């Protein structure tokens, strides 16, 4: 298992390094003047040249990327012409609009995104696994058909449409909840949970459809195995068969997929964050694209990409723990 984990970590490090090369090249080395973008349309040629020197864009592409990697591991200094700004490691650059360290900005926005992602994932797993098991047990009945239809609807409905419908129904018509306003967990845990309930439902219901389908197929496959038929022949109750035996074979792939999707959800919550006004990484990415703040865009994309790669490693590890043959 240790050898398997080391191989996966080395592969993940290589993927992250490749991702950094692609992202940096995509945003900084494509045709266009990043210095002019950072300075603005009203800047004079002399001001643009000063910004180009400050950002290190007057050096070769290889030197620029080398300084970028250096900033990640040891930090980096930026000259403003009259002063020197130090960016602590891991340095992802300074924001064009605020001169704030991108790493610090991401660290401030990360709790909101993590709150949304972890809460929605827990809800998606609970709803998806429960619905999938119920569909498998009631196979062929009216309940199973109804759950299948709901699953298909959940898979095909866009997340922003689902969010709008929930807000209109729960906040506007029924008035069960006020319109969500993000409250940090450390400030008021109760209000934090209540204001994230609708975003959790929006993203959780959207994601739960795939877990319901996977759980249903895995449960049906496990219930058809020989040892389950043997237990049933010996008089073991159906509830015990499902709860103690069938779920052991059905849940591991669902958990592994959930670990993988958690990383994807960190970046895939852009629409949900924008819809509900949650000040997370997704909303920050949209705002930085709107203002053409390249360091923030690159930093957020790299963090999200790294989260997806890390989630892949965790998913592989969980699957290997569930099935030792994978680690061989």
N, C-alpha and C positions, 0 to 999 in steps of 0.2 A: 504493500500500500504506500509506503514511503517513497519508493522508486516511482510509482505511478504519479504521486503528488508532485515530486520534483520535476518530472517530465512535463506535467501540465503547467507548472509555474514557469518553467523556461520557455515553453511555447507561448504562454500568455505574455511574458516580457517581450518576446520577439514581435508579437502582434501589436502590443502597445507602441513599441518603437516604430514599427512600420506605419501605424496610424498617425503618430506624431509627424513623420516625414510627409505623409500624404496631406494631412490637414494644414501643416505649415506651408507647404508648397501651393496648396489650393488657394489659400487666402492671401499669401504674401508675394508669391512669385508669378502669379498669373498676370497677363497684360493689364496695365493700369498703374497709377502712381499712388501707392499707399500713403506717402507723405502728404500729397495734395488732399487725399480723402481725410486724413487726420487733422490737417490744418483748416480745411474749409475752402469754399469757393472764393471768399473775399481776400485770401492771403496773397501777398506779393511773392514774386519768385524768390526774393531773399528770405522771406519767412518760411517758404516751403523748403528751401535748402537747409535752413536751420533745423526744421523739424526732421528732415531726412537724416541729418547728422545725429540728432538726438536719438532717433529710433535705430540707428545703425544700418539704415537702408542704403547707405553709400558704399557698403562693403559687398564682397562677392556673396553669392547665394550660399555657398558652403560655409563661409565665415558667419553669416547671419544665423544659419541653423546651428552652428557650433556654439554661438553665444546663447542661443535659445536653450540648448541642452545644458550649458554651463549654469544658466539661471535656475534650471530645475534642481540641480544638485548642490550648488554652492552660493546661489544668489547672483545679483547683477546690479551694476550701477548705471543710472540713466542721467545724462547731462541735460539740463534745461537751458544752458547758456549762462545763467547767473548762479546756479546751484547744482548740486549733485544729489539725486534721489536714489536711495538704496532700496532695492527690492529683495526681501529675504527669500531664501530657498524654502519650499519650491516656488520659484518665481515664474509666473506665466505672463509677465509683462505688466504694464501700467495702462489703465483705461485712457483712451484718447480724450474723453469728455470730462473726467473728474480727476485724473492723475492718481486714482486709487489703485492699490495693488489688486490685480485680478484674482489672485489666490484669496485675499481677504474678502473680496466681494462675493466670490463663490462660497466661501465658508459661512458668510452671513445668510445667504439664500438657501444653503443646503438643508437646514432643518425643516423648512416649509415643504420642500420637495420630498424629503425623507418621510415626513409625517403623512403626506398624501399617499406616497407609494406603499409604505408598510401597512397603513390602515386599509387601503383599497385591496392590497394583496391578501391580507387576512380575511377580509370579507369575501373576496372572490373565491378563495379556497374553501371557505365554510359553505357558501352557497353552491359552488360547483360540485364539490365532493358529495354533499348531501343530496343534491338534485340527481347527480349521476347514479348514486347507489339506489335511490328510490326508483329511478327509471329502469334500472337493471332488475330489481326485485319485482316490480310490477310490469314486467315486459309483456307487451301485447294488450294491456288494458287501456282504459280511457285516460287514466292518470298519466301513463307513460307517453301516450300520444300528445296530451296537452303539454307536458314538460318538453317533449321534442320540439313542438311548435315554438314554445317560448325560447328554447335554446337557439333555434334558427333565427328567430327575430332578434335576439340579443347579439348574435354573431353579425348580422347584416346591418343593424342600426348604427349609424355614425355616433361617436361619443358626444359630439356637441349637440346633436339632436336630442339624445337621451337626457343630457344635462338640462337643456332648455325645457323639455317636457316636465322633468322633475321639479324644476324651479317654479314653473307655471302652476303645476298641480299642488305642490306642498307649500310654497311660499305665497303665491298670489290667490289661488282659489280656496284651498282649505285653510290657509294661514296657520298651519301647524308649527312652522318655523319661520323666523325672520330671514331675510336674504343674507347669505353667508358673508361674513367679514372675518378675515383671518386674524386669530389671536394666538400669540406664541404660547407654547406649552408651559414655559416657566412663569408666564404672567398670570394665567388663569386656566388650569387644566380642564375644568368643566366647560368653560366657554370655548376652549380649543377643540374639544371633542364635538360639541354641538354645532359649531360653525364648519367643521370638516365633515359632518355627517352626510350632507348632500354630495359633496365632491367624492367622498368614499363610495357612496352608492352609485354615482355616475360611472366612475372608473371600475369599481368592483363588479357591477352588473355586466358591464361591457366585457370584462375579462373572464367572468365566471362561466360564460357559455362554452369556451374551449375546454375548461376543466370538467364541466358536466359531461361533455361528449367523450373525453378521454377516460373519465372515471367509469362511465357506463360501459364502454367497450372493454376496458380492462377488467371490470367486475364480471361481465358476461363471459369473458375468456377464462377467468380464474374459476368461475362456477362450473365451467364445462370440463375442468381437468379431472383426471382419474381419482386423485385422493379426495376431492370434494364429493364425488359420487360414492366413494367408499364410506366416508363419514355419514352421508345421507342414508346409505343402506344400513348402517349400524344404529340409526335412529336419532342422530344428532339433529337438534332443532334448526329450522331455517334461519332464525335470528342469530343463533350462535355460529352457524356456518358463515353467514355474511360478516358479522362483527369480528369474529376471532380468526377466520381463515381467509375468506375472500378478500377482505380489505388489505391483508398483509401483502398480497400480490398486486393489488390494484393501486394502492396509495403511493409506493415508491416512484413510479414514473411521473405521477402528478406532482409530487413534492420536488422532484428534479426539474420539471418544467416550470414550477413556481419560482424556484431559485433563479432560473434563467430569465424568466419574465420580469423578475423584480428589478434586475439591472436595466432591462429594456424599458420598464415602466418609468424609471427615473428620467429618461429622456422623452418617453412617449406621452408624458402628462402635460405637454405643451398646451394643447387645446383645453384641457380641464383647468389648468392654472389660469389661462387667459380668460376663460368663461367665468370663473368664480373670483377672479381678481386675487389669486394667491401669489404672494411675492416670492416665488421659487425660481429654480434654474430655468424652467421653461419660459416663464414670463420675461426673465432677464435676457434670455437668448433672443426672444422676439424684439424686445426694446433695443438691444445692442445691434441687431441687424437693421432696424429702422434708422438708427443713428450712425450706422456704418462704423461701429466701434470694434475694429478687427481684433485687438488683443482679447477683449471679452468674449467675442464669438469663438475664437480659437480655444480659449481656456475652457469655456463651457462645453464645447464639442469634445475636447480631449477628456474632460472629467466624465462626461456621459459615456464616451466610448470605453474608457477604462472601467467604469462601473459595469458595462455590459460584458467586457472580457472577464472581470472578476466573478461576475455571476455565472459565466460559463464554467469557470474552474470549480466553483462551489457546486454547480449542477452535476458536473462530471464526478466530483468526489462523493456526493450523495448517492448517485447512481451506482458508483463502485462499491459503496458501503452496503447498498441493498442487494447488489449482485456481484459477488467477488470475482466472477469470471471476466468482468469488464477490466479489472486491474491487471490481468495476466498478460 
